[in-house]
Structure formats: C-alpha cells, structure tokens
Amino acid sequence: MGHDAHRVPRPAGAAGAAGSRDDALDHDVEEVIAAVLAASRMLLGVSARALGRTAPSLTLPQLRALVVLDGRGPVKLAALADALGVNPSTALRMADRLEAAGSVTRQARPGNRREVLLSLTVRVARPPEPSAP
C-alpha cells in the first residue's frame, strides 16, 4: 500500500497558491519517504554483511546485543535489556547463549559484587579467510 492511501482529500475548489504549496509539500514528503527507504535498505545490507562475518549460529538479536555491548562497554543486564527493548528474562537467556559461545563475559562489578556486568570477550581478530577463486 503506497502513501497515497493516507492522503487527506482536498476540498473542492482548492487550487491556486494553496494547491501549489500542497504539491510542493507532497513532493517533499515523497523525497523524505524515498530517503528513509533507501537508508533502511542500506542499514539492512550493513546488518546482513555484519551477520555474514560472524558465527553461523549467531542470530540478528544476538548481533544487536553485541553491538550494544561494543558501543556502551560493560553494562548490567537490565541496561542491556532496556537498550534492546526486551524483557530482562529475554536478555538473560541471550546473555547465557552469548557467554556459552564465548562472545560475552560476566564479571562482578567492582565495589558491589552482587551486580554483574556483561562485556564483550576480548578476542584476537583473525584475518579474513581468502575467498574462493
């Protein structure tokens, strides 16, 4: 369904300067929609390429969690859940899987051992494998 379905009908006889302003606004809206769609496709492509460079078992939500941890540094589970827009129980299961895969570590927060911080596992980057000819 295109965005034309959401247009408000113009009153009869609405022409002239008001009509040209509406046409200019419609054109601006169409340009913004096209730009947002192009940006969405680009971000989807970036995500797909990033996911393609990771372990085959890594899911897109897990990749999002790793990106959050990379950008924010060590965080509490509740902060990770909030950043991902998921329940803490969902974030906990995701952290369990990422820890089992060796991607995330848990450590007691200095000064408050009851709080646990999640962080990316430090790994030595390996060079990309050569592509097949």
Helices and strands as residue ranges (DSSP letters): G 3-6, H 17-52, H 60-72, E 75-76, H 77-84, H 88-100, E 104-109, E 112-120
